[in-house]
Amino acid sequence: PYIGHPGVLRSQQSGGGYRLYFENLMNKPLYIVNGENDRLYPAASLDSFIQILQDVGVSYTWTVIEEGEHNTSWLPDYQAVIEEFKADNPRDPLPANIQWVADRTDRYNRNHWIEINEMTEADRPSLLQVTRTGNQFEVDARGVDRFTLLLSPHAVDFDLPLRVVVNGESKFDGMVEQSEETLLDYATQDLDRTMLFTAKLNVSLVD
């Protein structure tokens, strides 16, 4: 993000009035640029947000343009550095470690291959953390009643059983069939040929 401020998203007037969950930026390295003398978002006004990124372990590079204002006149001088940053941090469409915090299930409830479908309490955020090792999924779920794992042949072996352990308890151990319908459904939604899912596994944590 360039010459911006995360507080804009939080504002009802200028943004959507959204809650901000910086944990959701895991696996998404940021190259941040702000001007020292920006009349709208001076670099010093981001100090607390940058500290949060550091505290939660988000990978970032923050560049402050000395005497810089609210413009991108600095961009030509930094173009090569930015391109190098992008080359050094390629996007992983199917990360083995993933997490998501959500406060709703109608929108903004999915991250790559995990999706929160039902929350325990409507007014409290839910957290889903998943580690995939081969065909085994270790899940830490807090405030989540139901979730979905989207499965790709580039990440799991459909000729072998899958095992899902949630909060230390086995919730699934068996075979999963691939589905053309699932493939077409998510391919249509995502329009991303590096992130194709041929099966989905719905997991319930309630009786």
N, C-alpha and C positions, 0 to 999 in steps of 0.2 A: 504493500500500500504506500502511495506517495501523497504527501502533503494532506493527510487526512487525520481523523481522530475517531477512535472507537466509540466515544461518547455520543457521536451523531446517531448511531444505531439505537442507542438507549433513549434518545429524546423523542417525546411524542410529537414535537413540533417539526423537527428536521429529519427524523428517521421513522422507524416503525415502532418505537417504544419497546424494543425487545430486551429481554434479559440477556446478559452476555456470559457465556460459559467458555472461558479461555482454554479449558481442557480439550475442547473440541478442535483445537488447532494442532493437536498432536499429529505427527506424520505430515505436517504441512508447513515446511520451512518458509519463513517470511523475510523479505528484504524490505525494510521500512526506511523511508526517507522523510525527514521533516526539516523545515527551515527554522533557523534560530530566531528570526524576527518575523515569522509568519503572523500576519495580523489576526487570522482566524484561529489557527492551531499552532501556537509557538511550541517549539520542541520541548520546552520545560514543562508544558502542560500534560505531556505524555509520560512523565517520569513514573507515576504510580502504575500506569498500565504496563509499561515495560517491566517494572518490577514483578507484576503478576505473571507475565510471560516467563520470566526467569524462575519464579517460585514453582510454577506448575510444570516446568521442564520443556517448554516449547522452544524449538530451534528457530533462532532469528538473528538477523544482522540489522543493527539500527545505525543509520548514518544521519548525522545532523549537519546541515549545510550552514557553515559559518556565515552569519549575516543574511542568510537566505530568507526570502519572502514567500508569499503564497503563489508560487508559480513553479514551472518545471524548466527554467532556464539552465539549471544545472545538468539536465539529462544528457546532453551530448558528451559531457566530461565523464559521466558515470556509465555510459552505455556498455562499454566493454566489461566493466566490473559486474554489471547486472547480468549480462549474458553468461559470464563465467559462473555466477551464482546459480543461474538456472541449469547450466550444464552439470554443475556439481551436486545438484539436488533434484534429480529426475523424479517425476511423480511415480509412486508405486500404486497401481490400481487395486492390488489385492494384498495389502499389508498383513503380515502374520499377527501383529499386535495392533489392536484397534479399540477405540472406546468412543462413547457418545453420551452426552448429557442432554436430556430433553425435558421440556415442561408441557408438551402437548403431543398428541399422536395423529392429528389430522395433517400436520405439516412439520417439516424440520425434525423428523423423528428417525431419519436414516443416515448412516455414514458408510459409504462403500457397500460392504456385504453384511452389515448388521442393521436391524430395524426394530425399534421399540413399538410394540403394538398396543399394549395396555399398561397403564401405570397403576400403582397401588393407591396413590392419593392424587387427585386431580390438581391440587394446589401446591404440590411439592415436586421438585425436579427428580427425575429418575436417572440412574447411572448404569450403563452397561459396558463392561470391559471384557474383552475376549482375546485369548491367545490361541492361535492355531498351530499345532505341531503335527504335520502329516494329516491324518484323519481324526485327530483328537482335538477337541475344543474345551478349553478351561475357561469358565465364565464366572465373573463376579457381577452379580445383579443386585442393585439396591433400588428399592421402590419400583421394581418392574414385576408385573404379573404375567405378561406374555411378550415374547419376542420372536423374531425370525432370523435365521441364518441363511444367507444367499450363497449358493455353492457353485463353484466354477471348476471345470475339468482341469484348469491350469493351477488349481490350488489343492484339490483333493483327488483321491483315486476312487472312482465309483465302483470298481471291481472289489473293493474291500469295505467292511462295515465302518460306520462312523460312530464315534462316541462323544457325547456331550455331557460334561460335568458342570453343574451349576452350584456355586457356593458349597463345593465339596460333596455334592450329592449327584449321583448318576441320573440323568434325565432321559437319555436316549442311547441305545446301543444296538445298531442294526444297519441294514442296507437302505440306501436311498436311491430311488429311480429318477433318472433324468427325464425332463419333460420339454417337448418342443413348445408347448404353450408358455411355459415359464421363460424359456429363452426368448421367444418373440415378445412377450409382455415387457420384460425388463430392457431388452434391446431397443424397443420402441420408446420407452421412458428415458433411457440414459443416452442413447445415440453415441455410444462409446464402445468401439470394437475391442478395446483392451480390457473391458470389464464385462464379460459375457457370463451370465448365470444360467445353468441348465437345470437347476433344481433348487427348491427352497425347503427348509425344515422349520416348521412352527413348533415352538417350545412353550409349554404352559407351566407356570410355577404355582398355580392354584388348583385345588381339587374340584 
